[in-house]
Structure formats: C-alpha cells, structure tokens
Amino acid sequence: MEDTCSPETIHLEFSEKYDCDHARHYFRKHQRGFAHRLTTWREQAMARRALALAGDPEVVLDLPCGAGRFWPLLAENPRRRILAADYSEEMIQVARKMQPAELVRRVECFQCSAFETGLDDDSVDSVFCMRLLHHVIDSSHRLALLKELHRITRDTVCVSLWVDGNYQAFRRIRRDLRQSRGSRQNRGVVARRTVEGEFRQAGFEIQGYVDFLKLYSMWRLYVLRKGGRA
Ligand SMILES: C[S@@+](CC[C@H](N)C(=O)[O-])C[C@H]1O[C@@H](n2cnc3c(N)ncnc32)[C@H](O)[C@@H]1O
C-alpha cells in the first residue's frame, strides 16, 4: 500500500467541473426521468438504513453536499444538526437556492476540500459522504481522504463507492481496460478487499454496508466506525 499524501497537494481533476451550469444540471438530472428518480429513491433507502446502522447520529456533516439531494432525508430527524460542505461554492449556492427555504435555514454550509476540511478533531457524530470516493482513483489519495474523515468524526462515517464482485463492476472494469489506453479515468471500481484494507488502515472498523442491488449494482454504502487511532 502506498503512503498517504499530504492533503494540500491533492487535487482531483473532476473537482473543477462543478461550475454554475454543471451544478444546475446536476440538480435537475436527479429529478428528471424514471431511471434517475428510481436511483435517488433507492439511494435514499440505503442512506436511511446506513444512518440507522450508524445509530441515528445527531450531528452530521454532508460532504460533499452537492445540490443538497440528501438534506430532506437528513432533516427527517428533527433533533439533528446538519452541516454541509462542498469543494464547489457554485454547487452550495445551487443547493441553497433549489432546496426549500425552511430546510436551508437548518443547514450550516461551508466550502472546503474533503481532503482538508478545516474542522477540529471529533467535530461531528457522522460524516455522510455520498458519491465522492469512486472519483478518487489513487489509493494514497483515498487513504488521505479517509484519514481526514477519521480525524473529524467522533463516531461514524457513511461512505459510498463502486466495488467489485457484481455484474456492473465486471462490465465497467472491462470497458475501462478497453478505453483507458491513453486516457485517464476520473471514476473507477475498487476491489472490496483493497478498500476495506484502506478503511482499516485509516483507523476504521466496518460496522456494515448496504448494496444498491446485491450482485448486480456496483454501488455500495459502507458504515465505518471509528476504532483506534489512524
Ligand atoms: C457526484 S457529486 C455528489 C454530491 C452529493 N453527495 C450527491 O450524492 O448528490 C460530487 C460532488 O463532489 C464535489 N467535490 C469534488 N471534489 C471535491 C473535494 N475535493 N472535496 C469536496 N467536494 C468535492 C463536487 O463539487 C460535487 O458537488
């Protein structure tokens, strides 16, 4: 396994694509069409299950929050304090504009990189990290991200990514092998064994996981519990 990189040197190419137009497109995309609405419905069910496994945390950081897709779900617990952060200021602005005003008043937003959040140690009960880790291709970068999440959470992290051992991953890996000659991928499948080793190396124990659709889908949402020191 590679060493961890220092957070300030990590920059993902994909992070720059979330300008104002892309942010609006992202918000609309998930509300349009049967397939996208079905995906969001299933992801929400996975998130509910993961939060239950995490013990219904009271202080949650939604990182990256994107267009605030999960804010209504996070707000289902009326006692919950919701923090939300994203690398893209435009994405945060779109979320604040598109989500209901009453909900927006409940969410404390700030801009940061997930590799260097600027939060104190043990700031939140749980970090809710949807659809970021599959963009982090280098193992050393994943480890740096996981160590930052381990540092800022008091208890758990819910993190989704693409894993192997299913039909979609089998097809995706084959496609990536064909296409990757000469082009750099900005999303990828990670072997379960590899990423689970990285979770442990960052100091987490695996509390459980929820699959989008067992044996077919590559989306998996892990619930990690803070164990020893990373
Ligand atoms: C695919 S979207 C997911 C957003 C949200 N979690 C969801 O599932 O709807 C990816 C988000 O990651 C953000 N992002 C990219 N690089 C980041 C980084 N280094 N730190 C924090 N957020 C980042 C993007 O701005 C974008 O909002």
Ligand as a Chemical Component Dictionary entry (heavy atoms), coordinates in Angstrom:
data_LIG
# 
_chem_comp.id                   LIG 
_chem_comp.type                 NON-POLYMER 
_chem_comp.pdbx_formal_charge   0 
_chem_comp.three_letter_code    LIG 
# 
loop_
_chem_comp_atom.comp_id 
_chem_comp_atom.atom_id 
_chem_comp_atom.alt_atom_id 
_chem_comp_atom.type_symbol 
_chem_comp_atom.charge 
_chem_comp_atom.model_Cartn_x 
_chem_comp_atom.model_Cartn_y 
_chem_comp_atom.model_Cartn_z 
_chem_comp_atom.pdbx_ordinal 
LIG C1  C1  C 0  -21.308 13.461 -7.846 1  
LIG S1  S1  S 1  -21.477 14.888 -6.821 2  
LIG C2  C2  C 0  -22.189 14.190 -5.338 3  
LIG C3  C3  C 0  -22.916 15.182 -4.486 4  
LIG C4  C4  C 0  -23.838 14.601 -3.394 5  
LIG N1  N1  N 0  -23.096 13.874 -2.381 6  
LIG C5  C5  C 0  -24.883 13.713 -4.022 7  
LIG O1  O1  O 0  -24.772 12.470 -3.918 8  
LIG O2  O2  O -1 -25.806 14.237 -4.627 9  
LIG C6  C6  C 0  -19.783 15.139 -6.406 10 
LIG C7  C7  C 0  -19.554 16.407 -5.584 11 
LIG O3  O3  O 0  -18.205 16.369 -5.092 12 
LIG C8  C8  C 0  -17.744 17.701 -5.026 13 
LIG N2  N2  N 0  -16.282 17.650 -4.910 14 
LIG C9  C9  C 0  -15.381 17.424 -5.887 15 
LIG N3  N3  N 0  -14.135 17.401 -5.390 16 
LIG C10 C10 C 0  -14.252 17.608 -4.052 17 
LIG C11 C11 C 0  -13.322 17.714 -2.995 18 
LIG N4  N4  N 0  -12.008 17.586 -3.184 19 
LIG N5  N5  N 0  -13.790 17.971 -1.755 20 
LIG C12 C12 C 0  -15.132 18.113 -1.528 21 
LIG N6  N6  N 0  -16.063 18.034 -2.502 22 
LIG C13 C13 C 0  -15.633 17.774 -3.749 23 
LIG C14 C14 C 0  -18.287 18.322 -6.294 24 
LIG O4  O4  O 0  -18.271 19.726 -6.247 25 
LIG C15 C15 C 0  -19.679 17.724 -6.341 26 
LIG O5  O5  O 0  -20.620 18.534 -5.689 27 
# 
loop_
_chem_comp_bond.comp_id 
_chem_comp_bond.atom_id_1 
_chem_comp_bond.atom_id_2 
_chem_comp_bond.value_order 
_chem_comp_bond.pdbx_ordinal 
LIG C1  S1  SING 1  
LIG S1  C2  SING 2  
LIG S1  C6  SING 3  
LIG C2  C3  SING 4  
LIG C3  C4  SING 5  
LIG C4  N1  SING 6  
LIG C4  C5  SING 7  
LIG C5  O1  DOUB 8  
LIG C5  O2  SING 9  
LIG C6  C7  SING 10 
LIG C7  O3  SING 11 
LIG C7  C15 SING 12 
LIG O3  C8  SING 13 
LIG C8  N2  SING 14 
LIG C8  C14 SING 15 
LIG N2  C9  SING 16 
LIG N2  C13 SING 17 
LIG C9  N3  DOUB 18 
LIG N3  C10 SING 19 
LIG C10 C11 SING 20 
LIG C10 C13 DOUB 21 
LIG C11 N4  SING 22 
LIG C11 N5  DOUB 23 
LIG N5  C12 SING 24 
LIG C12 N6  DOUB 25 
LIG N6  C13 SING 26 
LIG C14 O4  SING 27 
LIG C14 C15 SING 28 
LIG C15 O5  SING 29 
# 
